[in-house]
């Protein structure tokens, strides 16, 4: 099975067309429900909606789509929250938005890709960048509405923090590895000297 043509460049705006654009749009639309699947914190409605919308926004951020912000303020007749890649016009604000499932299945049909493959790729990508989803969801619960600029700030800060944590873990792993190697060398050298003493006696 060929891999999906996706490019992960956190924070970069990547102009796409054709199949790549369709797959990116599917991944963005399935990211909300995927984030809900991954999440273990489901204390309040705001928390669930924040994780859902943060999933959409983080996927936009990772795959190079424009960010206009996110909200967990209920939109009567539409949804419990929203994540935007562009500003909505007056007509779009009046008409009810389509569900994530409708959008993803329509794009999958147009792009002629298997929806389950894209959903799996979205789950794996969100799991890899879960600290970003968690950070943005926490900020959404706190503020209710976040602009595109503020969203990028929160995500870049979380990305740097996650990178520092990964570096610290890697350094600790290297220290443990060096310590283990030192102990093995000592044990090996001690065994060799005992064998030499036994051979000489």
Secondary structure, 3 states (H helix, E strand, C coil): CCCCCCCCCCCCCCCCCHHHHHHHHHHHHHHHHHHHHHCCCCCCHHHHHHHHHHHHHHHHHHHCCCCCEEECCCECCCECCEEECCCCCHHHHHCCCCCHHHHHHHHHHHHCCCHHHHHHHHHHHHHHCHHHHHHHHHHHHHHCEEEHHHHHHHHHHHHHHHHHHHHHHHHHHHHHHHHHHHHHHHHHHHHHHHHHHHHHC
